[in-house]
Amino acid sequence: QVQLVESGGGLVQPGESLRLSCAASGRFNSINAMGWYRQAPGKERELLAQITSGGSTNYADSVKGRFTISRDNAKNTVYLQMNSLKPEDTAVYYCNADVRYYRQYNYWGQGTQVTVSS
């Protein structure tokens, strides 16, 4: 009943910036926590940032100070502003959401590729 669609990935050089978006659509009563994850080939999926419906945030040490998570509740969209990108940030980036529709469900987007290379 809920679809999450990421956008905004691409190829950038080290030090540049990208902003990822993830829009939720479908039938739901509310969205609680949303988060961004990434997964590089051969590596485990890594939690990068979380944001609650009230705007409280948490960040992984690897991105703290460089990435900023935010959300627009009116648009059912979560964003990830990524600054000072490094080659080690190269991965597929996924959004995740805890969605309530009479009971709580967890959903994943399909992912968007971010490549940081000179």
C-alpha positions in Angstrom: 0.0 0.0 0.0 3.0 2.3 0.3 5.8 3.0 -2.2 9.0 4.8 -1.4 10.9 6.3 -4.4 14.4 7.7 -4.1 15.8 10.2 -6.5 18.8 12.5 -6.8 21.7 10.1 -7.1 24.4 10.4 -9.7 28.1 10.8 -10.4 30.0 13.5 -8.6 33.6 14.4 -7.9 35.1 14.3 -4.4 34.1 17.4 -2.4 30.9 18.0 -4.3 27.3 17.7 -3.0 24.1 15.9 -3.8 20.6 16.0 -2.3 18.6 12.8 -2.3 14.9 12.7 -2.0 12.5 9.9 -1.0 8.8 10.4 -1.5 6.1 8.1 0.0 2.9 7.5 -1.7 -0.1 5.2 -1.2 -2.5 4.7 1.7 -1.3 5.3 5.2 -2.4 7.2 8.3 1.0 8.6 9.2 4.7 8.2 8.8 6.8 7.9 12.0 10.6 7.5 11.7 12.3 7.7 8.3 15.9 6.9 7.6 18.6 6.7 5.0 20.9 3.7 4.5 23.6 2.8 2.0 25.1 -0.4 0.7 28.3 -0.8 -1.2 29.1 -4.0 -3.1 30.2 -6.8 -0.8 29.4 -4.8 2.3 26.5 -4.7 4.8 23.8 -2.2 4.6 24.7 0.7 6.8 22.3 3.1 8.7 23.3 6.7 7.9 20.7 8.9 9.4 17.2 8.7 11.0 14.6 11.4 11.6 11.4 11.1 13.7 8.1 12.7 12.9 8.9 15.4 15.3 12.3 16.2 13.7 14.7 14.5 16.1 17.8 13.2 14.2 20.6 10.7 14.6 23.6 10.2 12.4 26.3 7.6 11.9 29.8 8.8 12.7 30.9 8.3 9.1 28.6 11.0 7.9 28.1 13.3 10.9 28.9 16.9 10.0 28.6 16.2 6.3 25.1 14.8 5.8 21.8 16.3 6.9 18.5 14.5 7.0 15.3 16.5 6.9 11.7 15.9 6.0 8.7 17.7 4.6 5.6 16.1 6.2 3.2 17.9 3.9 4.9 16.2 0.9 5.6 12.9 2.7 9.2 13.3 1.7 12.5 12.8 3.4 15.8 14.3 2.1 19.4 13.7 2.6 21.7 16.6 1.9 25.2 15.2 1.3 28.2 17.6 1.3 31.9 17.1 1.1 31.4 13.7 -0.6 34.2 11.2 -0.6 35.0 8.2 -2.8 34.1 5.9 0.2 30.5 7.4 0.1 30.0 5.5 -3.2 27.1 3.1 -2.7 23.4 2.5 -3.4 21.4 4.7 -1.1 18.0 3.5 0.3 15.3 5.2 2.2 13.3 3.5 4.8 10.1 4.4 6.7 8.0 3.2 9.5 4.4 3.7 8.3 1.2 3.4 10.3 -1.9 2.3 8.5 -4.0 1.0 11.4 -0.8 -0.8 12.5 2.8 -0.1 11.8 4.7 -1.4 8.7 8.3 -0.9 7.5 9.0 -0.1 3.9 12.1 0.2 1.7 12.7 2.1 -1.4 14.4 0.6 -4.5 17.6 2.6 -4.0 19.5 5.2 -6.0 23.2 5.0 -7.0 25.7 7.6 -5.7 29.2 7.4 -7.2 31.9 9.7 -6.0 35.0 9.6 -8.3 37.6 11.8 -9.8 
